């Protein structure tokens, strides 16, 4: 029987850990899944919770990455001291650590497998909050991303016979790695709503970009200035989703980086959890209108580890499960107790920001 939504939850994802002080701490994913669980979302009708598949080979990786990068990550994974900045490894953004190859390719396998499940009709929706590593390039790790699971998910869909797929990225940072992978492929539409590259990494994704010569109009950006708040940000998302609907994809893949939030320590937007929830609902609605509901939702950035990311991503799970959580709903007490025990912080009181 087809599941309404397949949610990937696996303790192995915590192994993708760049070490103390790195902004992308795995606690954000642990707390997000725990919050979804405490809200009852993982036990809702039609929800299937699965672990990450064990990747048997590097086929999904090498569909979007040069073998030289994979070999470099393997080497650094065994001996982190070998990482010297080449291939983007051993940098401040992507420190090398023991086991990094297996940890990162497990996320890739989960996203690619979830995409295939949606296309093959095993699940209408799928969610992999550990995914959304959209900065990794074909031959270079970049921006906290070792491998690009989002690109691998798109490649898996194409290899499985999907004729058209749309990728929607609402992370504060431009989805450069995904765009680059498919910039000249007319079967893939990539749209990214992000803070202007004048003030934020990676400095790409200019409004007016249109894609490669063989795929004009299929790589689109909506850059918004630093300080952009809910209403203009939502207008940009609406415009991007109109292009998605016009493209008539067979599957929608979306990346829900929560770093557009006003409290994020690395970015400069002024977006609320309320608007992030609205964006996830809007993507979900477009998937139903344009792609018969076939939708894969991924995580991404987000560095307000307790107050923002868990709520934003729990909303994504609730929307995918067709049991959206109200913004006025209080955060479960038991989850707050876990937050305090884990981080020493008190955590937010409600699922939304606005009074």
RODO-2510 file (C-alpha; in nm, 4 decimals, decimal comma):
residues 355
     n   res          X          Y          Z
     1     x     0,0000     0,0000     0,0000
     2     x     0,1275     0,3471    -0,0872
     3     x     0,2249     0,5540     0,2159
     4     x     0,1052     0,9111     0,2386
     5     x     0,4537     1,0186     0,3459
     6     x     0,7796     0,8381     0,4031
     7     x     0,9937     1,0095     0,6689
     8     x     1,3606     0,9157     0,6967
     9     x     1,4876     0,9030     1,0544
    10     x     1,8190     0,7412     1,1323
    11     x     2,0599     0,7785     1,4244
    12     x     2,3504     0,7440     1,1808
    13     x     2,2821     1,0963     1,0562
    14     x     2,4342     1,2305     1,3785
    15     x     2,7704     1,1019     1,2547
    16     x     2,7784     1,3908     1,0061
    17     x     2,9461     1,6087     1,2664
    18     x     3,2116     1,8677     1,1827
    19     x     3,3084     1,9041     1,5465
    20     x     3,2599     2,1473     1,8372
    21     x     3,1898     2,5043     1,7369
    22     x     3,0843     2,4267     1,3813
    23     x     2,7511     2,5965     1,3014
    24     x     2,5927     2,2867     1,1475
    25     x     2,5674     2,0825     1,4654
    26     x     2,3738     1,7542     1,4387
    27     x     2,1698     1,8418     1,7488
    28     x     1,9410     2,0504     1,5247
    29     x     1,8313     1,7396     1,3353
    30     x     1,7978     1,5318     1,6521
    31     x     1,5759     1,7977     1,8109
    32     x     1,3697     1,8464     1,4943
    33     x     1,2841     1,4774     1,4700
    34     x     1,2193     1,4601     1,8437
    35     x     0,9782     1,7541     1,8175
    36     x     0,7936     1,5937     1,5271
    37     x     0,7694     1,2778     1,7356
    38     x     0,6394     1,4574     2,0466
    39     x     0,3775     1,6329     1,8333
    40     x     0,2534     1,2906     1,7195
    41     x     0,3395     1,3575     1,3560
    42     x     0,5428     1,0403     1,3098
    43     x     0,2443     0,8323     1,4265
    44     x    -0,0166     1,0046     1,2105
    45     x    -0,2171     0,7888     0,9669
    46     x    -0,0267     0,7141     0,6494
    47     x     0,3143     0,8077     0,7893
    48     x     0,5906     0,5525     0,7327
    49     x     0,9148     0,6093     0,9241
    50     x     1,2185     0,4399     0,7701
    51     x     1,5888     0,4302     0,8354
    52     x     1,8510     0,5407     0,5871
    53     x     1,9471     0,2720     0,3358
    54     x     2,2949     0,1266     0,3447
    55     x     2,4633     0,2442     0,0233
    56     x     2,6138    -0,0552    -0,1509
    57     x     2,8059     0,1415    -0,4123
    58     x     2,8791     0,4967    -0,5227
    59     x     2,6411     0,5083    -0,8196
    60     x     2,4242     0,7848    -0,6705
    61     x     2,7358     0,9819    -0,5725
    62     x     2,9074     0,9548    -0,9067
    63     x     2,5921     1,0580    -1,0903
    64     x     2,6610     1,4116    -0,9656
    65     x     3,0213     1,4077    -0,8393
    66     x     3,3536     1,3505    -1,0076
    67     x     3,5223     1,0283    -0,8882
    68     x     3,8234     1,2372    -0,7869
    69     x     3,6165     1,4108    -0,5182
    70     x     3,4794     1,0808    -0,3911
    71     x     3,8301     0,9383    -0,3663
    72     x     3,9529     1,2512    -0,1870
    73     x     3,6707     1,2260     0,0668
    74     x     3,7457     0,8561     0,1176
    75     x     4,1106     0,9376     0,1847
    76     x     4,0293     1,2214     0,4247
    77     x     3,7751     0,9988     0,5944
    78     x     4,0485     0,7512     0,6796
    79     x     4,3187     1,0122     0,7518
    80     x     4,1791     1,3628     0,8104
    81     x     4,5325     1,5046     0,8111
    82     x     4,5431     1,4420     0,4350
    83     x     4,2806     1,7109     0,3778
    84     x     4,4721     2,0224     0,2784
    85     x     4,2052     2,2406     0,1211
    86     x     4,2042     2,0703    -0,2173
    87     x     3,8559     1,9610    -0,3199
    88     x     3,7267     2,1952    -0,0478
    89     x     3,8187     1,9479     0,2264
    90     x     3,9978     2,0439     0,5461
    91     x     3,8668     2,4005     0,5356
    92     x     3,6861     2,5984     0,8042
    93     x     3,3545     2,5259     0,6327
    94     x     3,4207     2,1571     0,5642
    95     x     3,6641     2,0206     0,8237
    96     x     3,7789     1,6643     0,7670
    97     x     3,6853     1,3988     1,0215
    98     x     3,7103     1,0232     1,0518
    99     x     3,4146     0,8539     0,8833
   100     x     3,3044     1,1567     0,6822
   101     x     3,2611     0,9613     0,3583
   102     x     3,0202     0,7073     0,5048
   103     x     2,8304     0,9726     0,7019
   104     x     2,7791     1,1955     0,3987
   105     x     2,6980     0,9225     0,1484
   106     x     2,4348     0,7818     0,3887
   107     x     2,2481     1,1127     0,3532
   108     x     2,2838     1,0937    -0,0262
   109     x     2,1501     0,7381    -0,0298
   110     x     1,8527     0,8426     0,1854
   111     x     1,7554     1,1314    -0,0424
   112     x     1,8012     0,9334    -0,3642
   113     x     1,6050     0,6408    -0,2237
   114     x     1,3256     0,8715    -0,1038
   115     x     1,3055     1,0305    -0,4493
   116     x     1,2752     0,6901    -0,6146
   117     x     1,0071     0,5896    -0,3662
   118     x     0,7979     0,8924    -0,4647
   119     x     0,8454     0,8352    -0,8378
   120     x     0,7676     0,4637    -0,8146
   121     x     0,4502     0,5236    -0,6163
   122     x     0,5709     0,3730    -0,2887
   123     x     0,4935     0,7025    -0,1135
   124     x     0,3124     1,0161    -0,2237
   125     x     0,5443     1,2428    -0,0247
   126     x     0,8838     1,1860     0,1351
   127     x     1,0859     1,3858     0,3866
   128     x     1,4586     1,3670     0,4592
   129     x     1,5469     1,6495     0,6954
   130     x     1,9110     1,5391     0,7014
   131     x     1,9300     1,6226     0,3310
   132     x     1,9394     1,9482     0,1415
   133     x     2,3190     1,9752     0,1182
   134     x     2,2914     2,2019    -0,1841
   135     x     2,6358     2,3661    -0,2045
   136     x     2,8575     2,0698    -0,2899
   137     x     2,9807     2,0984    -0,6480
   138     x     3,0761     1,8267    -0,8920
   139     x     3,4418     1,8203    -0,7871
   140     x     3,4433     2,0235    -0,4664
   141     x     3,2906     2,0160    -0,1187
   142     x     3,1599     2,3583    -0,0222
   143     x     2,9532     2,5502     0,2287
   144     x     2,9200     2,2791     0,4994
   145     x     2,8316     2,0263     0,2258
   146     x     3,0502     1,7237     0,1486
   147     x     2,8226     1,5654    -0,1114
   148     x     2,5111     1,7057    -0,2779
   149     x     2,2219     1,4783    -0,1891
   150     x     1,9653     1,7124    -0,3467
   151     x     2,1367     1,6865    -0,6848
   152     x     2,1685     1,3096    -0,6378
   153     x     1,7926     1,2857    -0,5744
   154     x     1,7206     1,4729    -0,8974
   155     x     1,9640     1,2539    -1,0896
   156     x     1,8011     0,9414    -0,9459
   157     x     1,4612     1,0597    -1,0678
   158     x     1,5921     1,1244    -1,4186
   159     x     1,7677     0,7871    -1,4288
   160     x     1,4436     0,6217    -1,3217
   161     x     1,2587     0,7738    -1,6179
   162     x     1,1060     1,0906    -1,4716
   163     x     1,0759     1,3281    -1,7701
   164     x     1,0589     1,6583    -1,5773
   165     x     1,1413     1,7512    -1,2207
   166     x     1,1336     2,0864    -1,0431
   167     x     1,3672     2,1823    -0,7596
   168     x     1,2587     2,4588    -0,5199
   169     x     1,5153     2,6057    -0,2788
   170     x     1,4082     2,8526    -0,0063
   171     x     1,7311     2,8400     0,1946
   172     x     1,8831     3,1819     0,2663
   173     x     2,1815     3,0753     0,0533
   174     x     2,1630     3,0222    -0,3209
   175     x     2,1353     2,6560    -0,4202
   176     x     2,4432     2,6833    -0,6377
   177     x     2,5505     2,3197    -0,6433
   178     x     2,2119     2,1930    -0,7581
   179     x     2,1791     2,4643    -1,0201
   180     x     2,5271     2,3958    -1,1557
   181     x     2,4574     2,0230    -1,1864
   182     x     2,1520     2,0777    -1,4092
   183     x     2,2049     2,4231    -1,5567
   184     x     2,2063     2,2847    -1,9118
   185     x     1,9447     2,0103    -1,8662
   186     x     1,5978     2,1105    -1,9917
   187     x     1,4381     1,8281    -1,7912
   188     x     1,5170     2,0032    -1,4622
   189     x     1,3857     2,3383    -1,3417
   190     x     1,5781     2,4857    -1,0486
   191     x     1,4366     2,7869    -0,8653
   192     x     1,6069     2,9475    -0,5672
   193     x     1,4845     3,2258    -0,3382
   194     x     1,7786     3,3524    -0,1360
   195     x     1,9595     3,6464     0,0158
   196     x     2,1583     3,8481    -0,2344
   197     x     2,5086     3,7259    -0,3041
   198     x     2,6306     4,0784    -0,2325
   199     x     2,5894     4,0070     0,1382
   200     x     2,5934     3,6272     0,1667
   201     x     2,7800     3,3151     0,0524
   202     x     2,8130     3,1813    -0,2152
   203     x     2,7709     3,5086    -0,4042
   204     x     2,5840     3,3518    -0,6958
   205     x     2,2217     3,3321    -0,8078
   206     x     2,1575     3,6689    -0,9664
   207     x     1,8030     3,7601    -1,0599
   208     x     1,7902     3,7393    -1,4374
   209     x     2,0005     3,4225    -1,4666
   210     x     1,8228     3,1787    -1,6948
   211     x     2,0237     2,8582    -1,7380
   212     x     2,2559     2,7126    -1,9969
   213     x     2,2222     2,7416    -2,3760
   214     x     2,0407     2,4079    -2,4043
   215     x     1,8009     2,4869    -2,1198
   216     x     1,7169     2,8563    -2,1229
   217     x     1,4649     2,9530    -1,8567
   218     x     1,5243     2,6501    -1,6350
   219     x     1,7728     2,7873    -1,3778
   220     x     1,6071     3,0823    -1,2073
   221     x     1,6928     3,2931    -0,9042
   222     x     1,5009     3,5355    -0,6861
   223     x     1,7608     3,7212    -0,4791
   224     x     1,6255     3,9359    -0,1971
   225     x     1,8230     4,2003    -0,0086
   226     x     1,9453     4,1689     0,3466
   227     x     1,6694     4,2660     0,5883
   228     x     1,3875     4,1229     0,3768
   229     x     1,0892     4,0314     0,5950
   230     x     0,7914     3,7987     0,5575
   231     x     0,5754     3,9752     0,2992
   232     x     0,8367     4,0483     0,0283
   233     x     1,0035     3,7105     0,0894
   234     x     0,6681     3,5360     0,0461
   235     x     0,6079     3,7346    -0,2732
   236     x     0,9374     3,6044    -0,4134
   237     x     0,8461     3,2474    -0,3170
   238     x     0,5058     3,2890    -0,4816
   239     x     0,6678     3,4109    -0,8029
   240     x     0,9105     3,1173    -0,8023
   241     x     0,6299     2,8675    -0,7476
   242     x     0,4341     3,0127    -1,0383
   243     x     0,7255     2,9184    -1,2615
   244     x     0,7278     2,5699    -1,1105
   245     x     0,3612     2,5240    -1,1874
   246     x     0,4118     2,6475    -1,5443
   247     x     0,6895     2,3901    -1,5895
   248     x     0,4414     2,1077    -1,5093
   249     x     0,6916     1,8781    -1,3362
   250     x     0,6222     1,5133    -1,2627
   251     x     0,7936     1,5466    -0,9222
   252     x     0,8701     1,8453    -0,6983
   253     x     1,1827     1,8346    -0,4820
   254     x     1,2203     2,1156    -0,2286
   255     x     1,4895     2,2315     0,0112
   256     x     1,3692     2,3977     0,3322
   257     x     1,6741     2,5593     0,4847
   258     x     1,5574     2,7468     0,7944
   259     x     1,8353     3,0046     0,7866
   260     x     1,6106     3,2715     0,6350
   261     x     1,4860     3,3284     0,9898
   262     x     1,5510     3,6609     1,1607
   263     x     1,7325     3,4850     1,4481
   264     x     1,9735     3,2897     1,2324
   265     x     2,3307     3,3836     1,3312
   266     x     2,4815     3,3465     0,9826
   267     x     2,2338     3,5284     0,7570
   268     x     2,0638     3,8664     0,7319
   269     x     1,6972     3,8068     0,6490
   270     x     1,4022     3,8845     0,8755
   271     x     1,1697     3,5929     0,8029
   272     x     0,9570     3,4222     1,0714
   273     x     0,8818     3,0551     1,1351
   274     x     0,5262     3,1470     1,0373
   275     x     0,6387     3,2442     0,6872
   276     x     0,8630     2,9386     0,6589
   277     x     0,5620     2,7205     0,7436
   278     x     0,3562     2,9058     0,4818
   279     x     0,6266     2,8399     0,2196
   280     x     0,6235     2,4677     0,2928
   281     x     0,2446     2,4667     0,2587
   282     x     0,2701     2,6541    -0,0700
   283     x     0,5219     2,4045    -0,2106
   284     x     0,2966     2,1190    -0,0973
   285     x    -0,0020     2,2726    -0,2731
   286     x     0,1929     2,3209    -0,5959
   287     x     0,3093     1,9589    -0,5815
   288     x    -0,0544     1,8482    -0,5633
   289     x    -0,1673     2,0801    -0,8424
   290     x     0,1234     2,0267    -1,0805
   291     x     0,2711     1,6847    -0,9986
   292     x    -0,0190     1,4754    -0,8670
   293     x     0,1227     1,5253    -0,5177
   294     x     0,4646     1,3712    -0,5820
   295     x     0,6904     1,5665    -0,3457
   296     x     1,0243     1,5154    -0,1733
   297     x     1,1098     1,7668     0,1009
   298     x     1,4660     1,8071     0,2275
   299     x     1,6202     2,0035     0,5142
   300     x     1,9223     2,2257     0,4504
   301     x     2,0694     2,5225     0,6336
   302     x     1,9584     2,6680     0,9637
   303     x     2,1856     2,7571     1,2527
   304     x     1,9491     2,8706     1,5249
   305     x     1,9697     2,5150     1,6493
   306     x     1,7000     2,5163     1,9175
   307     x     1,4613     2,8073     1,8662
   308     x     1,4135     2,7868     1,4887
   309     x     1,5240     2,4736     1,3030
   310     x     1,3244     2,2160     1,5031
   311     x     1,0002     2,4121     1,4694
   312     x     1,0473     2,4944     1,1005
   313     x     1,1223     2,1336     1,0111
   314     x     0,8502     1,9867     1,2318
   315     x     0,6092     2,2035     1,0343
   316     x     0,7430     2,0482     0,7105
   317     x     0,6734     1,7003     0,8482
   318     x     0,3242     1,7996     0,9617
   319     x     0,2393     1,9479     0,6231
   320     x     0,3688     1,6402     0,4402
   321     x     0,1617     1,4209     0,6732
   322     x    -0,1500     1,6315     0,6043
   323     x    -0,1745     1,7193     0,9734
   324     x    -0,0260     2,0719     0,9826
   325     x     0,0607     2,2017     1,3268
   326     x    -0,1014     2,5293     1,4330
   327     x     0,1236     2,8266     1,4944
   328     x    -0,0421     2,8962     1,8310
   329     x     0,0059     2,5382     1,9482
   330     x     0,2353     2,5140     2,2510
   331     x     0,5611     2,3274     2,2163
   332     x     0,5355     1,9916     2,4003
   333     x     0,6671     2,0023     2,7552
   334     x     0,8600     1,6776     2,7191
   335     x     1,0444     1,8175     2,4189
   336     x     1,1394     2,1271     2,6166
   337     x     1,2742     1,9011     2,8880
   338     x     1,4882     1,7245     2,6272
   339     x     1,6116     2,0607     2,4980
   340     x     1,7114     2,1699     2,8476
   341     x     1,8861     1,8409     2,9224
   342     x     2,0673     1,8388     2,5879
   343     x     2,1626     2,2029     2,5431
   344     x     2,0949     2,3838     2,8695
   345     x     1,8572     2,6174     2,6840
   346     x     1,4891     2,6767     2,7571
   347     x     1,3548     2,6573     2,4014
   348     x     1,0565     2,8308     2,2372
   349     x     0,7095     2,8192     2,3906
   350     x     0,4896     2,8047     2,0797
   351     x     0,5115     2,6608     1,7294
   352     x     0,4920     3,0061     1,5712
   353     x     0,6624     3,3406     1,6256
   354     x     0,3818     3,5923     1,6112
   355     x     0,1656     3,6829     1,9074
***
